[in-house]
Amino acid sequence: MDTPKLFKTARRSLEERLRNLEEERVPRLERELADSGDPLVAAALRATIREVATVRRALATATPLEEEPHDPTVVELGDTVTVRRVGSAERERFTLVGELEARLDASWISVESPLGSALLRSRTGETVETKTPDGPVSYELLAIERS
């Protein structure tokens, strides 16, 4: 299994998320469960405890993405890409990140998502196709950047 990689900013966001879960959400759910005994609250508490474990594991095992070798001509994890949907003039920018990081920022997309996996390993000028509920959509890769 590959070691997860995180940007320093994502690590800080995950650390803040962990603090929020441990110091606010878990205690609040524990109080609600003690007061109500509601099975839905119990389920929410179990899910939150699983999330705490997932975030702790990611923080404990992740290596800094900034230290990884980088090929500026190919889309890789951590790159910010500018794309244009074929037939549209509108440009969009996304940063390709791991699944856990993708939840932290709307402009970050997971390399495991349909668009993220289509863009991975592509080069500027290439067109990639991704499946959507409305059918296939093609994007032209306009630029690759690394922060």
C-alpha positions in Angstrom: 0.0 0.0 0.0 1.3 3.4 -0.9 2.2 5.9 1.8 -0.4 8.7 1.8 1.0 12.1 0.8 -0.3 15.5 2.1 0.4 19.1 1.4 1.4 21.0 4.5 -1.8 23.1 4.2 -3.9 19.9 4.1 -2.0 18.6 7.1 -2.9 21.8 9.0 -6.6 21.5 7.9 -6.7 17.8 9.0 -5.1 18.7 12.4 -7.8 21.4 12.8 -10.5 18.9 11.8 -9.2 16.4 14.3 -9.2 19.0 17.1 -12.8 19.9 16.2 -13.9 16.3 16.2 -12.2 15.4 19.5 -12.9 18.6 21.4 -16.3 19.5 20.2 -18.2 16.9 18.1 -17.4 13.7 20.1 -18.2 15.3 23.5 -21.4 16.9 22.1 -22.6 13.6 20.7 -21.7 11.7 23.9 -23.8 14.2 25.9 -26.7 13.9 23.4 -26.5 10.1 23.6 -26.4 10.1 27.4 -29.5 12.4 27.5 -31.6 10.8 24.8 -30.3 7.2 24.2 -31.3 7.9 20.5 -29.9 5.2 18.2 -29.4 7.8 15.5 -27.1 9.8 17.8 -25.3 6.5 18.7 -24.8 5.9 15.0 -23.5 9.4 14.5 -21.1 9.0 17.4 -19.7 5.7 16.0 -19.2 7.3 12.5 -17.4 10.3 14.1 -15.1 8.0 16.1 -14.3 6.1 12.9 -13.5 9.5 11.2 -11.2 10.4 14.1 -9.4 7.2 13.6 -9.1 7.8 9.9 -7.8 11.3 10.3 -5.3 10.2 13.0 -4.0 7.4 10.8 -3.6 9.8 7.8 -1.7 12.3 10.0 0.5 9.6 11.5 1.5 8.0 8.2 1.4 10.8 5.6 4.6 12.2 4.1 4.9 15.8 2.9 3.9 16.0 -0.8 6.3 19.0 -1.2 9.2 16.6 -0.8 8.2 14.3 -3.7 10.0 14.4 -7.0 7.9 16.2 -9.7 7.6 16.0 -13.4 6.2 19.4 -14.6 5.0 18.0 -17.9 2.7 15.4 -16.5 -0.3 15.8 -14.2 0.6 14.2 -10.8 -0.9 14.2 -7.3 -0.6 17.7 -5.9 -0.7 19.5 -9.3 -3.1 22.4 -10.0 -4.6 22.1 -13.4 -6.5 24.5 -15.6 -9.0 22.8 -17.8 -11.7 23.8 -20.3 -14.7 21.6 -21.0 -14.7 20.9 -24.8 -17.1 23.3 -26.4 -17.0 25.9 -23.6 -14.9 29.0 -23.1 -15.0 28.8 -19.3 -11.8 27.7 -17.6 -11.7 25.8 -14.3 -8.9 25.2 -11.9 -8.5 22.2 -9.7 -5.8 20.8 -7.4 -5.5 17.0 -7.5 -5.3 15.5 -4.0 -5.9 12.4 -2.1 -9.4 11.3 -1.2 -9.2 12.6 2.4 -7.9 16.0 1.4 -10.6 16.4 -1.3 -13.2 16.9 1.5 -11.3 20.0 2.8 -11.6 22.4 -0.1 -14.1 22.7 -3.0 -11.3 23.4 -5.5 -9.5 20.2 -4.6 -10.5 17.0 -6.4 -9.6 13.5 -5.5 -7.3 11.5 -7.9 -9.8 8.7 -7.3 -12.8 10.8 -8.7 -13.7 10.3 -12.3 -12.3 13.7 -13.4 -9.2 13.4 -11.2 -8.3 9.9 -12.4 -8.8 11.0 -16.0 -6.5 13.9 -15.6 -3.8 12.0 -13.8 -0.8 11.3 -16.1 -2.1 13.5 -18.8 -0.1 16.3 -20.5 -0.9 19.9 -21.5 -2.9 20.1 -24.7 -4.4 16.6 -24.3 -8.1 16.0 -24.0 -9.4 13.6 -21.3 -12.9 12.1 -21.1 -14.8 11.5 -17.9 -18.1 9.8 -17.2 -20.9 11.8 -15.6 -24.5 11.0 -14.8 -25.4 12.9 -18.0 -22.9 11.0 -20.1 -19.3 11.4 -21.1 -17.7 14.9 -20.9 -14.4 15.9 -22.4 -11.9 18.4 -21.0 -8.9 20.0 -22.6 -5.9 20.3 -20.2 -4.6 23.9 -20.6 -2.0 24.1 -17.9 -0.2 22.2 -15.1 1.2 24.0 -12.0 2.8 22.9 -8.8 2.6 25.3 -5.8 
